[in-house]
């Protein structure tokens, strides 16, 4: 599909008022997307597990404007309270989405949203948030112009979510989503994410992700700024090649269920992401001392027990522990005995791989 396939009819208008609600999950990238080209296109392909418990629920209420203007009319509520800090990002998203949703200036929108996890702390709240909003908007088009198949609306929701946050494109479906054009994956696209098309061993079914909340505060450098610092980065091209190589390596790993090799690739990707941050100009560090302590303990635990536990990091200090269902008791014991001491207020989130967004 091309961008023109997602342009809605210019006279698309529906009811005077109404609302729709969607719940969209966060995701955790195994192959990291870091660096983008103009138009919200990724500089390298990425791959992620869709999560289940870590999610955003958004209700989009709309009312026909008496006199539509040249501006957008909306307000944002986070946990039932006004959240003006979100408005610039929503306005930028609406501007990018307008060619594909021409009714955006015809309505006043109230966007009421809430997360099951701390926002802006490196658990991809922008991914789940933009995915939920994109699904609500796509749902209006679905209601007002029925006839398209479900595949079209899934692609369009992913396409629109990408315009707000690149990683949001991977939060529409699950359990394993790939985004970004990559020649060995014929159906891959920079426009939207697709379900991973190759065989995946049953050991990855219901894979668990426990998120250790090292720092629940808002991170000092946003992902948007971090992506921008990849332009002209001395290691950028090498990093983009590395992502493609690692994505290819996962094909045989997923097929065979080789958990040792899986952990090697996933941890390399996590540390490479943060290496790019530390070698940017200006450089920045999102990991905290406790992040490093957790990583050290994971390596020691894995060596001592042979439990196939690995970690990954998003753009933040928090640590995602990835492991199969069959080792749940051993890992939970390890968390409670050792790792919880390095979590803010001893808090962590027990999550697992999910199947994607759903209408509420």
Secondary structure, DSSP 8 states (H G I E B T S, - for coil): --GGGG---TT----SEEEEEEEEEEEEEEE----EETTTEESS-EEEEEEEEEEEEEEEEEEE-SS--SS-EEEEEETTEE-GGGHHHHHHHHHHHTTT-GGGGGEEEEEEEEESS-TTSSS-HHHHHHHHHHHHHHHHHHHHSTT--HHHHHHHHHHHHHHH-GGGGGGSB-SEEEES-BTTBTT--SSSEEE--S---GGGTT-EEEEE-S--S--SS-HHHHHHTTTT-TTHHHHHHHHHHHHHHHHHHHHHT-HHHHHHHHHHHHHHHHHHHHTSSS------HHHHHHHHHHHHHHHHH----EEEE-SSS-EEEEE-GGGHHHHHHHHHHTGGGGSGGG-EEEEEB--B-EE-
